[in-house]
Amino acid sequence: MKKSKLVRSIIAWLLLAPLIVVTLFPFAVMFLTAVKPRTEVLSPTWWPSEFRWSNFADMWVATGFGRALINSLYVSILATVGAILISIPAAYAMSRFRFAGYGLMRQFLLVSQMISSIVLVLGLFRLIAAWGLIESTTAVGVVYMAFNVAFTVWMLQSYFDTIPRDLEEAAWMEGASRWLTLRKVFLPLCLPAIAVTAIFTFINAWNEFIVALTILRSQENYTLPIQVFALVAGRYTIEWHHVMAAALLATLPVAVMFAWLQRYLVRGLAIGAVK
């Protein structure tokens, strides 16, 4: 029995090996380039003659990476928390009530996800400029939140639909209101689904580039995508070891979050598939 299990594990890992190589290859390139000496960055050799770990510290100081990291965390957390708080009662209403224009509302939520932010960026800029919020990271976070609300409502509604109405009715028989039922029945059961939705919302905000580039002008307000872009754009000489070090560090918070919330991610993705 143990031998057959070992054989199946070996076969599974052999089948997964190409996918693992393809997935990890970009990270390997970023890491090896980040630790190369400056004179070897453009050389055809893959392996550096020595590992320059000081490249990360030099990049951190030279590019103001720490400030950009804090800005990205701020706008992403603001967008994620705001979108989830708005979407939970909205998704509950969409799941449990039927009203005039219900189908139209669902279609609107779906279609709004197909609109690229670049289509709306000019109008957003004029609106934010009129309010005097240019250079405001809070404004960027609120815009990210608005862009993600439709997605989070759509996701959470699909999960809320899987919860039997019998649980609600049992809570009502005990005298619970709808708000209490939402807090005591829905939220504990949908915690994995909420975690999954929050992860995708955080990633959307973390990687967004166009809106931040339009609203933020000074380097002290840059988010990570703009900060990494600034290391390449308009430069005669590009410090590729700094660029790769910054890109590698920019991926770490998302990777850590995925590892930390992995069990919720698996459970949450499975919830919507079972009714």
C-alpha positions, 0 to 999 in steps of 0.5 A: 500500500505504501509502495503504491502511494509512493509510486503515485506521488512520484508520477504526480511530481513528474507530471507537475515538474514542467509546470513547476519549472515554467512557473519558477523560471521568471523568479529564478531569472529575477533572483539571479539577475538581482544578485549579479555584479553590475558588470555581469548583468548583461553577460550571457552567463546565467550564474553570477561569479559572486552573489552581491546581496548588497544589491538589495540594500543599494536598490532600497536606498537608491530608489526609495523602495520602502516608501513605495512599499508602504504606499502600495500596502496602504492603497491595497488594504484600503481598497480591499477592506472597503470593497469587502465591507460594501459588498457583503450586505450588497451580495446578501441582498442580491442573493436573498431578495428579488426586486425590479431590475434584478437581472439588469443589475447582475448584467451590469455587475458583469459588464462593468468588469469588462471595462478597462480602467484606461477607458475611464482614466481621463474622466477620473483624472478630471474628477479627482483634479476638481476635488483637489486630490491629485497626489493623494494615495487615499484617492487612489485607494478609493478608486481601486475600491470602486473598481473592485466592488462589482467583482466582490459583489458578484463573487460573494453572491455566488457563495451566499447562494450556496448557504441553505435558507433553512439556516436563516429560517432557524435563526429567525425562529430564534428571534434573530434579525436579518442583520444578526443572521448575516453576522452570526450565520453568513459571515462564519460560513463564508469566511473562506469565500471572503478570504478568497475574494479579498485576495483577488481584490488585493492583487488587483489593487497591488498590480494596478498601474494606469490609475496610479500613474495618472494621479500620482506625480511625485516619487514619495507617493509612488506605488510599487508598479510605478516605482519599478517602472520609473527605474526603466522609463526615460533612463539612458542607463538602466540598472537591471540588477536594481530593477530585478531586485525591486521586481522580486521584492514587489512580488513577495507580499502577495506570495506571503499572503497566498501562503498564509491564506492557502487553506482559505483559498482552497476551501473558498474556491471549492464552496462555489462549486457545491450547492 
